[in-house]
């Protein structure tokens, strides 16, 4: 088996003998086998153990086991303790996700501290199949069906070429004990149910199924390269910034393209289907944990979910900054030259009453656009200007003490406050981002 792992490492270009490699060591069979295999193959290694304090005495038992193991084999060991439950509560994530974040964050920092080029994790072929099946059950795209990759960023997985049974047989052949995480024996989460119930039954019904599924994942990984190239071609043609433009020419491929575009924003495949079903319902909204998508007339638009900007009070002339550090300069001058810059407003100072307010546009807001006599709803004006739904929501206005809109920032001043031949004092407002 050592030769099998060695060839896999060389073929995938995972590790180099002159580098220092960190090994994630839990004390379980997989990580113990990884540690000893890499040592026997002559790689420079140090081990890292995370005590997540989730299993009481069992967690302490695991820590003591890895300490004894590394001492026995003269392998440097780094140990850290985490309050995983506190982290999960603070960041509002599951215990599983909290442990993952803490573990990989620690590994990354430790690699920098000790000069290791990567961290080796003991994922094996069965883990890759489990991951593929989990993603398949959740409706993942093609990327989710490629399983676990041999390398990703600083993570290396030298044991993907062997299965769990081979690992156990290897440890048995050298008389090496290991610890067992009792939580892995409980069929309480999807991965454990697949490992303990579904996949053994599948292997019984169709011997060799696990190996064949893993082969399929490798084939899909090659196909994904072609798929990604085509997706990028479409993105160049139909995606601009945070907008996905609808186009009948790509309707047959739209579900895949839209899914790949939305996935990094936290939207899942079910939401993608719902969005497509509502593609002609202008104004419909969809939310992920971090982003908002709005269906507009000609495109889908995405933005991060943030708190609305609070109104900015302007008691007198001067320079003020909002929460985003956008600067608003208010000055009185006798220069009546009207600026053509979109973020400079030139108003009749004698018609504008302080204090002023910079705020987001509100439902029912009206103003008299420069050059017109009658008032108009701001929302109608923005629609006429073909402003997107999300941009409408972020549109800011300047109002005076009477509540009247004096400037639709970046777009139009109010005709009632514009300079005229009779103007002697000018209020100039300049916005700098």
PETABEL-V186704 format. One line per field, one symbol per residue. phi: phi as a letter, one per 30 degrees, with the letter a starting at -180 (. if undefined). psi: psi as a letter, one per 30 degrees, with the letter a starting at -180 (. if undefined). burial: 1 if it has 24 or more other C-alpha atoms within 12 Angstrom, else 0. A space follows every 10 residues. Layout:
BEGIN
phi=???
psi=???
burial=???
END
This chain:
BEGIN
phi=.edddedddd ddhdbbddcc cdcdbdjded dddeeddddd diddbbcbbc cdhcbhdddd dddddddddd ddchcebcbb cbcddddddd chbdeddddd ddddddeddd eddciddabc cddcddddde dddddddcid ddddccicde bahcdbbdcd dbcddddddd dddcicdacc ddddccdcbe dddddcbdde dddddbejdd dddddddddd ddddddeddd dddddddbbb hcbcddaddc eeceeddddd ddeddjdcdd dedddddcdc cejdbbbcdb bbcbdcdcac bbbddbdddd ecdbdadkcb bcddidcbcc bcbcdcdddc ddcbccbddd cccddcbcbd dcejebacee jcccdbdedd dddddhdddd dedcdcbccc ddjddcadei baddedcddb dddcbccccb cbc
psi=eeeeeeeeee efhelkfflk kkkjjfflee eeeeeeeeef fgkjlllkkk jfhfgbeeee eeeeeeeeee eeghkkkkkk kkieeeeeee ghlleeeeee eeeeeeeeee eeefgkflkk khkaeeeeee eeeeeefghl aeefggakke kjbfkkifgf flleeeeeee eefghjlllk jffffkifle eeeeefeeee eeeeeikgee eeeeeeeeee eeeeeeeeee eeeeeeefkj cgkjkkkffg eefeeeeeee efefggklee eeeeeefgfg ikfkkkkaff lkkkjaeflk kklkjlkkkk kjkjfllakl kafggkkjkk kklfjgkkkf kfgkkjljef fkklllkkll klkfklljkk flellkkeee eeeeghklee eefgkllkla fffkkfkjkf eklkffglla ffkekkjkkk kk.
burial=1100110010 0001110001 1111111111 1111111110 1011111111 1101000011 0111111011 0000111111 0101000000 0000000110 0111011101 1000011111 1111111111 1111100001 1111111111 1001111111 1111011101 1000011110 0000000000 1101100010 0000000001 1011101101 1001000000 1001100110 0111110000 0001111111 1110111110 1100110010 0011111100 0111111111 1110000000 0111001001 0100000111 1100000100 0011111110 1111011111 1100111111 0000000110 1100000111 1111111111 0001111111 1111111110 0000111111 100
END
